[in-house]
């Protein structure tokens, strides 16, 4: 085991929660950090704070030997969250503050979870490598890019190994309801028609179990002095249409429920967002193990079970 104790920021979020669970399963000690009032997952210790003041973090964790920090916290993953001040505070200022906190704790590495949105709209259909310029023009993508650049500079100044990881299309149980697969499941299980774009967008989907395995692999690479940046992706291109059809098949729902073309593409929506996974594979040996078809089947089953649990509880209550 390359590290024994990790601090996970944004631990109440989709990826942070799954990462916390995986680290605990593999025998690590985990400190789950989040905003005040956030619903943090089970961990060895919890830390809630409005903003990561480095000295306050150091004092709060004075008796902990934090070896690595996984920074998963972000604002703007939900398209409805577009407050510029909140975006800058969470995606730029807080990242640098967490790097300073990690240095104050004596951590040996810092793993920053960026976003494929940092690359912006890519016109040519070639796998996106880490050397591709960061040309995002939307508020979320630009804030994530700025946060990564500034925090990398801070880490270099403080001499703490820093790894910048850019995930592509992470999906699985625990995703927010507005995302494609939870939306499809919610509509299809009621027999409703699903209004979709024509679905020709090419995407790189990565199942959540692979995503957290890749993050841990990136952390191991950082501890060995291999600083990235790294794309966290499968490298496999799949259309949104194919993803929707696979979800319908997994639910045994007729494909004519999928109304492709009923919606227009979003303004500025990239038609190609597929990463090159070679650099992380070379540094750590990580490769995606779960195909998109298998991942969708697992997710639909998990969503079915989640819907069934409240119904079972209501039936038990009626019988009591």
Beta strands, then each sheet from edge to edge (+ up, - down):
strand 1: 5-9
strand 2: 29-34
strand 3: 45-48
strand 4: 68-71
strand 5: 109-113
strand 6: 162-167
strand 7: 170-171
strand 8: 194-196
strand 9: 202-203
strand 10: 206-207
strand 11: 228-232
strand 12: 238-239
strand 13: 258-260
strand 14: 272-273
sheet 1: 3+ 2+ 1+ 4+ 5+ 6+ 11+
sheet 2: 7+ 10+
sheet 3: 8+ 13+
sheet 4: 12+ 9- 14-
end
